[in-house]
């Protein structure tokens, strides 16, 4: 049994990306409501916000979601906790500004969906935004980005 536990721990450690942990960097640009570029040791790193999915660029509320993220993060120094890599190799990270979890704030403001397929961390924030009809929840029929991507496969190449 001890061999199994040690072996499992070793496999888990090897499965994590090299240098996985956290880093701080300046937000160089905001791509959309759930993607930012952060300067890490002078290099531009694409960071997908962990646990959320914002409207795609052709969807209603996309511009407002991007503006919300831009207003809060552009030019600011953030802490990124590496969580994963998406199927395109992009870093998926939990982003903090002055201790505040940006994904939690974005979902609470109605700027994105909690991406429960990957994490249930922000489901309660989504429910609060939904109940209050904040942000995209004020739209007549908000469509989840994963449903939109399935219906519009040629319009995007992302499906985290």
N, C-alpha and C positions, 0 to 999 in steps of 0.2 A: 504494500500500500504506500509506504514511504517513497519507493521508487516512482510510483505513479504520480504522486504529488510533486516530487522534484521534477520529473519529466514534464508534467503539465505546466509547471511554472516556467521551466526553460523554454518550452514551445511558445508560451504566451509572450515571454520577453523577446524572443526572436521574431515574433509576428508584428511587434510594434515597429513603426518606422524609426530609422536611425535618428537619434537626437529628439525623439518624441518627448515632449514635456511642455514647455511654454517659452515664449519670448516676448519682448516688447519691441514695438516699432511704430513709425509714423504712418498714418493712413495717407497714401499717395493719391488714391482715387477711389471713387465708388462706381462700380460697374452697373449694379442694379440693387434691388431691395435686399438681396441676400448674398451679394458678392462684393468684396473689397480688395484693393491692392494695398499691401503693407510692406514698407521697406524694412527688411531684416538684414542686418549687417551690410547695408548698402545695396542689397538685391531686392528686386520687386517680387513679392510672393502673393499669388492669388489665394484668397481665403474665402471659402464658402462658410457662411454663418451656420453653425451647428444647430440642429434641432428645429429649423424653420424652413419654410418654403414661401417665397414672396411671389407675387404675380409676375408672369412672363411679360416681356416688353410690349407685346401686342394685346395684352389683357387690360381691362379696366383697372385702375388704381395703381398700375405699375409705376407711373411717374411720381405719384404721391409717396409711394413706398420708398423709391430711390431718394426722393427729396428728404424724407424723414431721416434716412441713414446719412445722407450727405450733410445735412444740417448739424447732426450730432458728432460725426466722425471725421469729416474732411480736415486734414492737416493736424489732427490730434494724435497723441501718442497713446496707443492701446496695448493691452496685454492679451496675447492670444494663447489659449490652452489648446494644444493639438489634440484632436479627438480621433481623426480618421483620415483616409484619403478617399475621394469619390472614384467612380469608375474611369474618370479621365485623368486621375493622378493628382487632382487638386487637393490642397490641404483643406480639411473641414475642421474648423476650430470654434471654440467658445471665446467670444471677444468681450473684453471688459474695458470700460472707460471709467476711470476713477472709482473702481470697485463695483460699478453697475454692470449687470449682464445685459448686453445690447440685444441679444435675441429675445430675452424675456420682455424687455421694454418695447421692442418692435411688435411683438405679438399682442401685448397688453394694449398698445395704441391702435391695434387693428390694421397694422401694416403688412402682416404675413400670417400664414397658417402655422400652427404647431405641426411639425412633420413627424407625426406619431408613428409612422412606419419605421423611423430610425430612433426616436426617443420620445418618451412621454413627458419630458421635463417641462414643457410649456403648455400642456393641455389645459391647465386651470386658468392660465392667462388668456388663452383663446376663448374659453367659456365666458370669462368676464367681459372681454371685448364684444363677443357675439351678443350677450345679454344686453349690453349697453348700446348696441348698434354703433360702435366706434369704428372709424376708418372704413375698411372695405366691407364691413358688416352692415353698413348703411346702404350698400348697393342692393338693388332689387333681387338679384340672383347671383351672388358671388360664386365663382367657379374655382375650385381648387386647382392650383397650377399642374398637379400631376394628372388631373382629368383633362385639362386643357391640352397638355402635351400629348396625351394619348389620342385626342381628337385632331391634333394639328402636328403630326410627326415631322413634316417637312419644314416647319417654321422655327424649330429649335433643335439643338443637339444635346440639351441637358436634361437629364432625368436622374438626379442624384440617387 
